């Protein structure tokens, strides 16, 4: 499904296998400046960690720990991917 330029992932069946299932959601949305260590520990070794991270990236989740990564870490990934897309587009133009 597309809404404007934002892609919304509808398949969330992966969530049924997540380590965080049944854990207090507040753990994954710590107060500004608070430690994210406990939330990231829940994510460590989770079989759907990559799915969770991709869900957050695809849906523009700006807050919380998703796939074991903080907001800042996800911003870095988005930036890296955008730069890679730009480089690929520039390379395609010259080919």
Backbone as CSV, one residue per row, in Angstrom:
resi,resn,N_x,N_y,N_z,CA_x,CA_y,CA_z,C_x,C_y,C_z
1,UNK,0.848,-1.177,0.000,0.000,0.000,0.000,0.888,1.232,0.000
2,UNK,0.551,2.213,-0.803,1.302,3.462,-0.832,0.387,4.601,-0.425
3,UNK,0.895,5.416,0.457,0.185,6.628,0.860,1.166,7.759,0.630
4,UNK,0.906,8.558,-0.398,1.868,9.599,-0.746,3.179,8.943,-1.124
5,UNK,4.267,9.429,-0.557,5.584,8.870,-0.851,6.012,7.860,0.206
6,UNK,5.203,7.684,1.231,5.573,6.822,2.338,5.000,5.421,2.129
7,UNK,5.843,4.422,2.229,5.422,3.034,2.069,5.048,2.473,3.440
8,UNK,3.882,1.900,3.545,3.423,1.325,4.800,3.486,-0.196,4.688
9,UNK,4.243,-0.827,5.578,4.316,-2.286,5.583,3.105,-2.830,6.326
10,UNK,2.356,-3.684,5.664,1.160,-4.232,6.284,1.407,-5.576,6.949
11,UNK,2.409,-6.335,6.485,2.671,-7.647,7.057,3.453,-7.495,8.351
12,UNK,2.789,-7.730,9.443,3.442,-7.639,10.744,3.427,-8.995,11.454
13,UNK,3.286,-10.069,10.686,3.239,-11.404,11.289,4.529,-11.741,12.030
14,UNK,5.634,-11.119,11.649,6.913,-11.347,12.315,6.845,-10.998,13.796
15,UNK,5.946,-10.090,14.159,5.852,-9.630,15.541,5.498,-10.759,16.507
16,UNK,4.819,-11.788,16.001,4.437,-12.917,16.860,5.639,-13.704,17.356
17,UNK,6.796,-13.538,16.721,8.004,-14.273,17.100,9.019,-13.395,17.827
18,UNK,8.664,-12.161,18.093,9.607,-11.193,18.663,9.891,-11.462,20.140
19,UNK,11.142,-11.238,20.534,11.542,-11.365,21.938,10.773,-10.397,22.835
20,UNK,10.353,-9.275,22.271,9.702,-8.236,23.076,8.215,-8.508,23.309
21,UNK,7.696,-9.562,22.711,6.284,-9.893,22.884,5.987,-10.071,24.376
22,UNK,5.102,-9.269,24.897,4.731,-9.347,26.306,5.577,-8.483,27.225
23,UNK,6.616,-7.837,26.684,7.466,-6.947,27.489,6.806,-5.568,27.525
24,UNK,6.945,-4.873,28.633,6.367,-3.531,28.774,6.900,-2.626,27.666
25,UNK,6.021,-2.095,26.802,6.455,-1.238,25.695,7.229,-0.003,26.141
26,UNK,6.990,0.470,27.353,7.708,1.650,27.848,9.223,1.428,27.866
27,UNK,9.644,0.166,27.982,11.065,-0.145,27.975,11.710,0.301,26.662
28,UNK,10.952,0.243,25.567,11.475,0.545,24.242,11.320,2.018,23.856
29,UNK,10.721,2.790,24.744,10.548,4.223,24.516,11.034,4.981,25.751
30,UNK,12.357,4.894,26.017,12.894,5.535,27.226,12.834,7.054,27.135
31,UNK,12.836,7.673,28.292,12.872,9.133,28.357,14.154,9.630,27.717
32,UNK,14.124,10.837,27.223,15.309,11.435,26.592,16.501,11.373,27.551
33,UNK,17.602,10.852,27.059,18.815,10.749,27.860,18.908,9.488,28.704
34,UNK,17.815,8.726,28.795,17.829,7.497,29.596,18.520,6.383,28.818
35,UNK,18.948,5.383,29.515,19.658,4.268,28.904,18.735,3.431,28.014
36,UNK,19.307,2.974,26.913,18.583,2.087,25.997,19.106,0.651,26.129
37,UNK,20.024,0.446,27.053,20.708,-0.842,27.193,19.753,-2.004,27.410
38,UNK,18.783,-1.853,28.315,17.860,-2.954,28.612,17.013,-3.318,27.396
39,UNK,16.531,-2.323,26.686,15.720,-2.589,25.496,16.553,-3.301,24.433
40,UNK,17.760,-2.818,24.230,18.635,-3.426,23.228,19.005,-4.851,23.620
41,UNK,19.080,-5.119,24.908,19.378,-6.470,25.388,18.235,-7.426,25.027
42,UNK,16.995,-6.951,25.107,15.845,-7.769,24.706,15.946,-8.095,23.217
43,UNK,16.403,-7.130,22.430,16.511,-7.306,20.975,17.650,-8.240,20.576
44,UNK,18.685,-8.293,21.396,19.858,-9.103,21.067,19.443,-10.569,20.894
45,UNK,19.767,-11.127,19.770,19.454,-12.531,19.513,18.027,-12.779,19.062
46,UNK,17.238,-11.744,18.916,15.851,-11.905,18.472,15.847,-12.365,17.010
47,UNK,15.053,-13.385,16.712,15.039,-13.948,15.357,14.404,-13.013,14.335
48,UNK,13.635,-12.035,14.779,12.982,-11.115,13.845,13.541,-9.694,13.968
49,UNK,14.724,-9.585,14.511,15.349,-8.273,14.702,15.449,-7.494,13.393
50,UNK,15.891,-8.139,12.323,16.020,-7.460,11.031,14.663,-7.017,10.498
51,UNK,13.644,-7.860,10.669,12.293,-7.500,10.225,11.791,-6.274,10.977
52,UNK,12.056,-6.248,12.264,11.639,-5.132,13.109,12.326,-3.834,12.663
53,UNK,13.627,-3.929,12.434,14.372,-2.756,11.990,13.862,-2.262,10.643
54,UNK,13.661,-3.165,9.697,13.175,-2.764,8.375,11.776,-2.167,8.456
55,UNK,10.943,-2.692,9.340,9.603,-2.135,9.550,9.723,-0.679,10.007
56,UNK,10.586,-0.443,10.983,10.767,0.918,11.512,11.309,1.852,10.448
57,UNK,12.263,1.378,9.656,12.834,2.215,8.603,11.807,2.513,7.520
58,UNK,11.054,1.500,7.107,10.054,1.673,6.041,8.912,2.586,6.468
59,UNK,8.603,2.587,7.753,7.471,3.354,8.242,7.867,4.657,8.931
60,UNK,9.142,4.984,8.864,9.593,6.260,9.410,9.436,6.396,10.913
61,UNK,9.582,5.290,11.634,9.487,5.361,13.103,10.601,6.268,13.614
62,UNK,10.223,7.319,14.287,11.207,8.289,14.753,11.549,8.122,16.222
63,UNK,10.787,7.340,16.936,10.996,7.199,18.371,11.131,5.740,18.755
64,UNK,11.859,5.504,19.821,11.951,4.173,20.392,13.066,3.316,19.825
65,UNK,13.182,2.141,20.406,14.156,1.141,19.987,13.420,0.148,19.098
66,UNK,13.917,-0.014,17.894,13.348,-0.945,16.915,14.496,-1.751,16.330
67,UNK,14.366,-3.062,16.333,15.431,-3.887,15.776,16.757,-3.675,16.484
68,UNK,16.700,-3.301,17.736,17.903,-3.108,18.522,18.622,-1.800,18.252
69,UNK,17.958,-0.881,17.548,18.613,0.388,17.216,17.796,1.582,17.688
70,UNK,18.520,2.596,18.100,17.903,3.840,18.577,17.523,4.730,17.400
71,UNK,16.872,5.826,17.715,16.490,6.800,16.684,17.720,7.284,15.930
72,UNK,18.762,7.614,16.648,19.993,8.132,16.039,20.619,7.083,15.117
73,UNK,20.650,5.846,15.552,21.232,4.776,14.734,20.417,4.545,13.464
74,UNK,19.095,4.641,13.581,18.243,4.474,12.389,18.402,5.652,11.430
75,UNK,18.565,6.858,11.960,18.807,8.022,11.092,20.083,7.825,10.284
76,UNK,21.103,7.292,10.930,22.373,7.033,10.246,22.166,6.035,9.098
77,UNK,21.398,4.995,9.341,21.122,3.996,8.288,20.354,4.646,7.140
78,UNK,19.341,5.450,7.465,18.570,6.123,6.413,19.455,7.024,5.570
79,UNK,20.350,7.752,6.229,21.289,8.626,5.526,22.211,7.822,4.611
80,UNK,22.762,6.720,5.136,23.661,5.876,4.343,22.943,5.306,3.125
81,UNK,21.709,4.864,3.317,20.940,4.304,2.203,20.616,5.374,1.167
82,UNK,20.290,6.571,1.627,19.986,7.665,0.697,21.221,8.014,-0.127
83,UNK,22.378,8.068,0.516,23.620,8.349,-0.209,23.932,7.247,-1.211
84,UNK,23.683,6.002,-0.834,23.928,4.881,-1.747,22.987,4.950,-2.945
85,UNK,21.728,5.333,-2.712,20.769,5.477,-3.829,21.209,6.598,-4.758
86,UNK,21.656,7.702,-4.179,22.124,8.831,-4.996,23.334,8.425,-5.832
87,UNK,24.251,7.704,-5.232,25.453,7.256,-5.958,25.078,6.305,-7.082
88,UNK,24.137,5.397,-6.807,23.702,4.450,-7.826,23.002,5.183,-8.968
89,UNK,22.186,6.182,-8.636,21.480,6.954,-9.669,22.481,7.734,-10.518
90,UNK,23.482,8.318,-9.872,24.504,9.078,-10.604,25.307,8.158,-11.502
91,UNK,25.601,6.972,-11.013,26.349,5.992,-11.814,25.519,5.529,-13.016
92,UNK,24.213,5.340,-12.796,23.332,4.904,-13.875,23.233,5.978,-14.957
93,UNK,23.281,7.248,-14.558,23.215,8.348,-15.520,24.450,8.392,-16.428
94,UNK,25.596,8.033,-15.869,26.836,8.086,-16.633,27.058,6.832,-17.461
95,UNK,26.290,5.793,-17.208,26.477,4.525,-17.943,25.790,4.543,-19.304
